[in-house]
Amino acid sequence: MGLIGTAGKSASKWSVWGRVMIIAELALIAKRHLENLDPGEAGELRQLLVKSKGRPGNLTARERSRVKELVSKLEPGAFAKSAAQTSTPFGRRKA
């Protein structure tokens, strides 16, 4: 294997580790946002999500509104902004 083959191999290893680091950072961001919920609320949200099986129609109207209320406490906009800044490899672009 020549120099180019070795360089390509190390670059592919870096990209895998880079992806692992991004996923770890996203998990930490998610954890910080989940801490906005009380332990009881987190459990309730978990139960509702399991019950829904990914389909809002599996929940009653009252349960759907409760899910919306709990998700709004997680600050999804701030989560998306943090996630986007984290997953950008060289930081945020300036406008």
N, C-alpha and C positions, 0 to 999 in steps of 0.2 A: 504494500500500500504506500503510495507516494505522499508527498506533502499535501497535495490538494485533497486526497482522500481523508487524511487525518484531520485537516482543517474542517472539512465538511462534517465529519463525525462529531467533532467537539462542538460545532455550531448547533447540530441537532440536539446534542445533550443539553446545551445551554437553553434552547428553546423549551425543552421539556421542563427543566427546572424553573425557567421563567414562568411557565404556565402554572406550575405548582405553587410558586410564590404568590402569583396573582390570585389563585383560588383561595389560598390561606388568608390573604389580606381581605378578600371579599367575605370570607367566613367570619373574620373578626368584626368587620363592619356590620354584618347581619346580627351578630351577637350583641353589639352595642345598641342597635336599634331595638332588639327584642327586650333589652333591659328596661325599656320605657313602659313595659307592661308589668303589672303585679303578677306574682306567681299564679294566682288564681285565674287571672285573665289569660295568661299564656296557656295554661291548661285548657281553659274553655275554648280558646282559638284553635288549639290543636285538635280537640274533640270535634269541633264544628268542621274543620278541614277534613278530618278522617271521615266523618259522616257524609260530607258532600261528595267524596270521591272525585273531586275536581269538577263537579257539575253543580252549579248553583241551584238547579231545579230540584236537587235532592234535599234542599233545605226549605223550611217554611219562610214566609216573608219576614217574620220576626227574627229568625236565625240569620237570614241574609243581611238584614240591617245591623244586627249585632256584629257580624263579621266585618262589615264596612266600618263600623265604629272602632273596632279593635285595630283594624289595619291602618286607619287614619292616625291612631296613636303611635304607630311605628314610623311615621314620617316618611312615606315612600318617596317623596320628591327629594328629600335630603339624602336618602339611601341611594337613589339613582345617581345623584350628583357625585357622591363619594365614590360609588362604584365606577363611574365613568372616569374620574380622575385617577383612580387606582389602576384601572386596566390600561391606561394610556402609558406606553413604555417610557416615553421621554418627558413626562409631565404634561401639563395643560398647555394647549396652544393659546397664544395671546391674540385677541381679535384686533 
